[in-house]
Amino acid sequence: MAKGHRSQIKRERNENKDLRPSAKLSYARMSVQKACFVLDAIRGKDAETALGILTYSPRYASRVIKKLLESAVANAENNNNKSRGDLYVAECFANKAPTMKRIRPRAQGRAYRIEKRMSHITVILDEK
C-alpha cells in the first residue's frame, strides 16, 4: 500500500512517465508471433526507413503497423514538436491480448476449438 496523500501518490506516478512519443494499438486481430516478424524488421531503424520497409513488406501485419508508425510520427510532430527526420524506432513490441474462442464441428459429434488470437502493439519513437 502506497503511503501519502492521493495527490502526492499521483505526482510521484506522473514523474516516472515516459515522455517519448508513441502510439498503441489494442486488440489487433493478429497473433503476437506474426506481429513480431514485422516489428523485428523495423526495430532501431529511422522512421523514414521503417515506413519504406513496411510499405513493401507483403505481410498483413505490415499494413497495420505502418498505420501505427505513421500515427506515432504524427504524435511526435504535433505534441512534442520534433522533426520527422530525427526520429527513429526506439522500441516496438507486441503483447498478448485476450483470445476469441470458436468451435469447429468435426466428425462423430466432436468439436475442435479454434483460437483467434489478438495482440496489443506498441511503437515508441525517440530522437537521434
Secondary structure, 3 states (H helix, E strand, C coil): CCCCCHHHHHHHHHHCCCCCCEEEEEEECCCHHHHHHHHHHHCCCEHHHHHHHHHHCCCHHHHHHHHHHHHHHHHHHHHCCCCHHHEEEEEEEEEECCCEEEEEECHHHCEEEEEECCEEEEEEEEEC
